[in-house]
Amino acid sequence: MNSGIMHNRKIILLSVMVVTVSFFARCIQAIPSPDPRGPEYSGSSKCVNCHQEISYSYAHTAHFLSTQIANEKTVKGNFSNDSNELWINDSTRIMMEKRDSGLYQVLYLNNKQETQRRFDLLMGTSKVQAFFYWQNDGFFQLPVFYYINKHAWASSPGTAASKINFNRPAVNACFQCHSSFSNGDPHGISVAVAKQQNWVFNIDCERCHGPAAAHVQFHESHPDEKQSRFLTSFQSLVKSRKVELCAVCHSGTGNIIIKSTAGFKMGDTLESYMSVIPDNTSSPDIHGNLTRQLSLSKCFRMGDMDCSTCHNAHVNEKEVSKNFNESCQHCHSPGQHFCGLADKTDITFLKSNCTACHMPAQTSVSLLVQAGNHSSEDSMKIVNHRIAVYPVETEMVFKTISHLH
C-alpha cells in the first residue's frame, strides 16, 4: 500500500515537473530578445559593464550618433523667426517650425500653408543633418537640410532650391549604413521609438564587432578571464579584412548589393555582400569611394597601413584633429622620409599641416547646396583620402604661413 502511494506520488511529481518545464519553456520562447536583431546579439548597453571608458567615448562619435530621433535636442538648426526659413522664390518658402506635436517643415505659397511634414528621424552630426518623415509605411527625405558648417538651412545636397520636393524616398540602403538595424513598422515611428523592437538607430558596438551575446554570457560567468572569447579581434584580421570592415559603408554608393550589408560581421569578405564597381573618379564625395582613394596612395600600397592607422573609431575625432598629422609622423619624421620642403619653412608649421597638403579638403562634385533662390550654390568640402602631392592646395597652405609672418 505504501509503495503504491509512493509510486503514485512519483508519477504526480514527475507530471508536475513536466508541466512546469513545459510552461517555463513556453514563457522563455515568448520573451522577446532584448535586441531586435536576434538572441545572438546582446545590445550595446551590455558592453558598458566591462568597457565603461571606451563606451562613453564612443557614445560621442559621429558613428554612434549617425541616426537619431529628431527633436529639439538633436536637431541643430535654428527655429527662431529670423533664421527658420528657406525661400524658394518670391512667393514660395519653407519654414522650420516648432509645434505642439513636434518639429515641422512647412511649405507656404503666397503665405498660405500648402504642405507640412514632421521631422521624425535625422542622419548626420558633422557636416550636414538630413531629416526624414514617416508616411504610408515608408520614410521620405525632407527637402531642407541643415548645413552645420554654415549654420544655415539649405536645399538638399545636389538639388537647387527651385527643384526641391517632399517626395524623395529614403531607401533601405540608407539605413543599412546609417544605422545598425531597421525594420519598417506599419504603425510608424512612434511605435518604433516606444518599443525599440524594430530599430537599432545608431552604429552600435555589435555592428562592427559582431554579435556579442555568447561573449557577454561567458565573461559574466568568468569575470577573471581576461582573454576575449567568442568575438573576432580586429587586430587578428589581415590588412584587407580590416579595410573591408570600413569599406562595407565607405566604398561608395554605386556598387551592386548582393545581400543586406547590415549583416556584415568583423572578418567577413566584402565580396560576400556586394560587387564593387570600379570608380574612375578620384574626386571626393561624402558618399564616395574613400577606401579606393586610400588604396591609390603610395603609403597604403607600400606598408601595413589601414583605416585604423589614422582613424580611432572609438573617439570623437573632431576634437582630436591634430592626431591625423601625428599619424603621418610615425613614418615621416624629421630625418626619416620627412617633408621635402623642410629646408624652406618652419618645421613646426609643417608638422601641423601634413593632411592640409597631402589629404586636402576639396570641393565635392555632388554636394551643392543653396540657402535660397536668391543665393548662389555653395559646394561642401570633403577630405580626399588619396595621400599624394597636391600642388594647388600646397600653395594655398604656404600662402597662409606667408600671411602669418
C-alpha positions as a printed Julia matrix, in Angstrom:
405×3 Matrix{Float64}:
  0.0    0.0     0.0
  2.73   2.41    0.97
  4.77   1.51   -2.1
  1.7    2.14   -4.26
  1.19   5.55   -2.69
  4.87   6.37   -3.17
  4.65   5.26   -6.78
  1.61   7.48   -7.4
  3.36  10.42   -5.73
  6.35   9.95   -8.02
  4.09   9.9   -11.05
  2.3   13.07   -9.85
  5.62  14.8    -9.08
  7.03  13.81  -12.46
  3.9   15.11  -14.18
  4.13  18.42  -12.31
  7.79  18.75  -13.32
  6.99  18.08  -16.98
  4.16  20.62  -16.95
  6.36  23.17  -15.14
  9.26  22.73  -17.55
  6.87  22.98  -20.5
  5.28  26.1   -19.04
  8.58  27.89  -18.48
  9.88  26.79  -21.87
  6.88  28.45  -23.48
  7.41  31.55  -21.37
 11.05  31.74  -22.37
 10.11  31.35  -26.02
  7.54  34.11  -25.61
 10.04  36.53  -24.11
 11.37  38.63  -27.0
 15.1   39.0   -27.5
 16.43  42.17  -25.83
 17.86  43.11  -29.23
 15.7   43.21  -32.38
 18.48  41.51  -34.39
 18.01  38.26  -32.51
 19.21  36.31  -29.45
 22.84  36.2   -30.62
 23.01  39.96  -30.01
 23.3   41.38  -26.5
 22.81  45.1   -27.2
 25.47  47.75  -26.63
 24.23  48.52  -23.13
 25.82  45.24  -22.06
 29.22  46.39  -23.33
 29.27  49.25  -20.84
 29.52  46.85  -17.89
 33.1   45.9   -18.77
 34.11  48.63  -21.2
 32.91  51.8   -19.5
 35.59  54.23  -20.67
 35.59  53.2   -24.31
 31.77  53.02  -24.39
 31.47  56.55  -23.02
 33.98  57.82  -25.56
 32.27  56.06  -28.45
 28.88  57.48  -27.45
 30.13  60.92  -28.59
 31.24  59.85  -32.07
 29.59  60.54  -35.43
 29.08  56.8   -35.95
 27.19  56.34  -32.69
 25.09  59.44  -33.42
 24.58  58.61  -37.09
 20.79  58.22  -36.89
 18.67  59.75  -34.15
 15.09  60.59  -33.31
 14.54  64.19  -34.42
 13.63  66.53  -31.58
 14.64  69.89  -30.15
 17.71  68.35  -28.54
 19.09  66.53  -31.58
 18.23  68.92  -34.44
 20.97  71.56  -34.62
 19.11  74.05  -36.82
 17.77  77.38  -35.57
 13.96  77.66  -35.32
 13.83  81.33  -34.3
 11.77  83.6   -36.55
 14.73  85.3   -38.19
 16.57  82.06  -39.03
 13.98  79.39  -39.8
 13.06  79.85  -43.44
 14.29  78.88  -46.89
 12.92  80.98  -49.72
 12.36  79.12  -53.0
 11.2   82.24  -54.88
  9.36  85.46  -54.07
  6.11  83.63  -53.36
  7.29  80.24  -52.09
  9.14  79.37  -48.9
  9.67  76.52  -46.48
  9.51  77.34  -42.79
 11.03  75.27  -39.98
  8.51  75.46  -37.14
  8.09  74.18  -33.59
  4.59  72.95  -32.89
  2.98  71.1   -30.01
  3.29  67.76  -31.82
  6.92  68.23  -32.86
  9.18  69.99  -35.34
  7.9   70.58  -38.87
  8.96  71.72  -42.32
  6.03  73.7   -43.72
  5.6   74.8   -47.33
  3.91  78.17  -47.86
  2.69  79.55  -51.18
  1.74  83.22  -51.08
  1.74  82.95  -47.27
 -0.8   80.1   -47.38
  0.18  76.74  -45.9
  0.3   74.04  -48.61
  2.15  71.1   -47.01
  3.51  70.18  -43.6
  5.75  67.26  -42.68
  7.2   66.43  -39.28
 10.88  65.87  -38.5
 10.87  62.18  -37.44
 14.45  60.99  -37.93
 17.74  62.67  -38.69
 21.06  61.48  -40.08
 24.39  63.24  -39.68
 26.23  65.16  -36.98
 29.3   66.8   -38.51
 28.77  68.38  -41.95
 25.03  68.31  -42.6
 21.92  66.98  -40.95
 19.4   65.27  -43.21
 15.83  64.83  -41.99
 13.14  62.23  -42.67
  9.43  61.82  -42.1
  7.25  58.72  -41.9
  4.22  58.32  -44.15
  2.32  55.33  -45.54
  4.7   52.79  -44.0
  7.78  54.4   -45.52
 10.35  57.1   -44.87
 10.84  60.13  -47.07
 13.53  62.74  -47.02
 12.53  66.25  -46.03
 13.61  68.82  -48.64
 15.56  71.12  -46.33
 18.88  70.11  -44.75
 20.82  71.89  -42.05
 24.29  72.92  -43.23
 26.2   72.73  -39.95
 29.42  74.45  -41.02
 27.45  77.4   -42.44
 24.87  77.47  -39.63
 22.13  77.68  -42.26
 19.13  75.83  -43.59
 19.75  74.82  -47.2
 18.41  72.77  -50.08
 19.08  69.05  -50.19
 22.66  68.43  -51.41
 22.78  68.13  -55.17
 19.41  69.86  -55.6
 18.81  73.51  -56.43
 16.36  75.27  -54.15
 13.89  75.64  -57.03
 13.74  71.86  -57.55
 13.38  70.51  -54.02
 10.31  68.43  -53.1
  8.82  66.36  -50.28
  8.64  63.04  -52.16
 12.18  61.68  -52.17
 12.08  58.19  -50.6
 14.69  57.03  -48.08
 15.64  53.62  -49.41
 16.72  50.7   -47.24
 20.35  51.15  -48.28
 20.38  54.45  -46.35
 19.6   52.66  -43.1
 22.0   49.78  -43.79
 24.92  52.18  -43.42
 23.46  54.88  -41.19
 22.04  52.53  -38.55
 22.68  49.02  -37.26
 19.25  47.53  -37.86
 15.97  48.75  -39.3
 12.71  47.03  -39.95
  9.78  49.1   -41.14
  6.98  49.28  -38.62
  3.49  49.69  -40.1
  2.45  51.74  -37.08
  5.06  54.39  -37.67
  7.96  55.93  -35.86
  6.15  56.47  -32.56
  5.79  52.72  -32.02
  9.38  52.09  -33.06
 10.58  54.6   -30.5
  8.33  53.29  -27.75
  9.02  49.6   -28.19
 12.5   49.68  -29.73
 11.75  46.32  -31.37
 12.33  47.32  -34.96
 15.32  49.63  -34.81
 18.89  49.98  -33.66
 19.25  53.57  -34.75
 22.97  54.11  -34.25
 26.1   52.33  -35.44
 26.48  50.36  -32.24
 29.27  48.16  -30.87
 27.92  44.96  -32.39
 27.54  46.47  -35.85
 31.34  46.44  -36.13
 32.41  43.82  -33.56
 29.68  41.32  -34.36
 27.03  39.53  -32.23
 28.23  39.51  -28.63
 25.68  37.52  -26.59
 27.98  34.5   -26.23
 30.9   36.78  -25.38
 28.88  38.56  -22.69
 27.49  35.37  -21.19
 30.93  33.78  -20.96
 32.65  36.77  -19.34
 29.8   37.39  -16.91
 30.26  33.77  -15.8
 34.07  34.03  -15.81
 34.82  37.56  -14.58
 38.51  36.79  -14.01
 39.11  35.68  -17.58
 40.93  38.49  -19.41
 41.28  36.77  -22.78
 38.38  37.85  -25.01
 36.19  34.93  -26.07
 33.56  34.45  -28.78
 34.38  37.66  -30.66
 36.71  38.17  -33.6
 39.55  40.52  -32.68
 40.17  43.43  -35.04
 43.91  43.04  -34.5
 43.72  39.41  -35.64
 42.47  40.43  -39.09
 44.72  40.69  -42.11
 45.01  44.12  -43.71
 42.41  43.51  -46.41
 39.77  42.36  -43.88
 40.44  45.43  -41.72
 39.87  47.73  -44.68
 36.76  45.86  -45.81
 35.21  46.37  -42.38
 35.16  50.08  -43.25
 34.64  49.6   -46.99
 31.25  47.97  -46.45
 29.92  51.52  -45.93
 32.74  53.7   -47.27
 33.25  52.26  -50.75
 30.67  54.42  -52.48
 27.03  54.0   -53.43
 27.45  52.7   -56.97
 28.08  49.06  -56.04
 25.82  46.08  -56.69
 24.44  44.85  -53.37
 24.13  41.06  -53.09
 22.64  40.94  -49.6
 21.98  43.38  -46.8
 25.22  44.9   -45.58
 23.64  45.29  -42.13
 24.62  41.66  -41.54
 28.32  42.25  -42.25
 30.46  40.93  -39.38
 34.07  41.52  -38.49
 36.2   39.19  -40.6
 33.63  38.83  -43.41
 34.68  39.43  -47.0
 33.24  42.39  -48.88
 32.57  40.28  -51.98
 30.08  38.22  -49.96
 27.85  41.28  -49.69
 28.48  43.36  -52.82
 30.19  43.6   -56.17
 32.28  46.74  -56.05
 32.02  48.66  -59.31
 35.33  50.33  -60.27
 35.16  54.09  -59.8
 37.49  56.05  -62.04
 36.98  59.37  -60.33
 39.25  60.43  -57.5
 37.14  63.47  -56.63
 35.91  63.46  -53.04
 32.29  63.0   -52.12
 30.52  62.35  -48.83
 29.24  59.05  -50.29
 32.34  58.49  -52.4
 34.69  55.52  -52.52
 37.03  56.54  -49.71
 38.67  53.13  -49.46
 39.54  53.23  -53.16
 41.09  56.68  -52.73
 43.2   55.31  -49.89
 44.23  52.29  -51.95
 45.71  54.62  -54.59
 48.1   56.07  -52.0
 51.75  55.06  -52.04
 51.72  54.97  -48.22
 48.94  52.38  -48.34
 50.42  50.24  -51.11
 53.91  50.01  -49.63
 53.17  49.41  -45.95
 50.81  47.94  -43.4
 48.59  51.0   -43.37
 44.84  50.52  -42.97
 41.99  52.85  -41.99
 42.74  52.49  -38.28
 46.28  53.8   -38.81
 44.77  57.28  -38.79
 41.22  56.78  -37.5
 40.3   55.75  -33.97
 36.67  54.71  -34.3
 36.13  54.96  -30.55
 36.75  58.72  -30.16
 35.16  61.9   -31.46
 37.82  62.83  -34.0
 36.58  66.38  -34.48
 38.11  67.11  -31.1
 41.49  65.49  -31.85
 42.25  66.55  -35.44
 45.94  67.05  -34.59
 46.2   63.27  -34.24
 45.93  62.88  -38.01
 49.14  64.86  -38.52
 50.81  62.87  -35.75
 49.84  59.64  -37.54
 51.79  60.8   -40.6
 54.85  61.46  -38.47
 55.01  57.87  -37.24
 56.65  57.18  -40.6
 57.56  60.69  -41.8
 59.52  62.34  -39.01
 62.48  64.74  -39.45
 65.38  62.71  -40.79
 63.1   59.85  -41.89
 61.21  60.41  -45.16
 60.16  63.85  -43.94
 58.65  66.66  -45.98
 60.81  67.79  -48.91
 60.04  71.41  -48.05
 61.56  71.17  -44.57
 64.56  73.27  -45.58
 62.33  76.07  -46.86
 59.97  76.74  -44.0
 59.2   76.24  -40.33
 59.28  72.61  -39.13
 56.55  73.19  -36.54
 54.28  74.54  -39.25
 54.93  71.52  -41.47
 54.19  69.09  -38.64
 50.81  70.76  -38.17
 49.8   70.68  -41.83
 50.6   67.21  -43.18
 46.99  66.48  -44.11
 46.28  70.02  -45.33
 48.85  69.45  -48.11
 48.61  65.71  -48.7
 44.94  64.95  -47.89
 43.25  68.27  -48.61
 39.59  69.12  -48.19
 38.4   69.58  -51.76
 35.19  70.72  -53.38
 32.64  67.92  -53.61
 31.4   67.08  -57.08
 27.83  66.47  -55.94
 27.17  68.2   -52.62
 25.94  71.52  -53.94
 23.61  73.29  -51.52
 21.67  76.51  -51.78
 20.43  78.63  -48.92
 17.62  80.03  -51.05
 16.59  81.14  -54.51
 18.43  84.43  -54.14
 21.73  82.88  -53.02
 24.36  81.15  -55.12
 25.05  77.44  -54.85
 27.75  76.52  -52.38
 29.69  73.27  -52.54
 30.78  71.43  -49.43
 34.38  70.38  -48.99
 35.31  66.74  -48.37
 38.7   65.32  -47.39
 40.36  63.43  -50.24
 41.63  60.12  -48.86
 44.23  59.66  -51.57
 47.51  60.6   -49.89
 49.5   62.43  -52.57
 51.11  65.71  -53.56
 48.53  68.4   -54.37
 50.37  71.47  -55.77
 47.38  73.84  -55.74
 46.39  73.03  -52.15
 50.03  73.09  -51.0
 50.46  76.57  -52.48
 47.38  77.75  -50.6
 48.76  76.31  -47.34
 52.04  78.14  -47.83
 50.23  81.38  -48.61
 48.73  81.01  -45.16
 52.12  80.89  -43.46
 53.37  83.84  -45.53
 50.49  85.93  -44.18
 51.43  84.94  -40.64
 54.98  86.23  -40.91
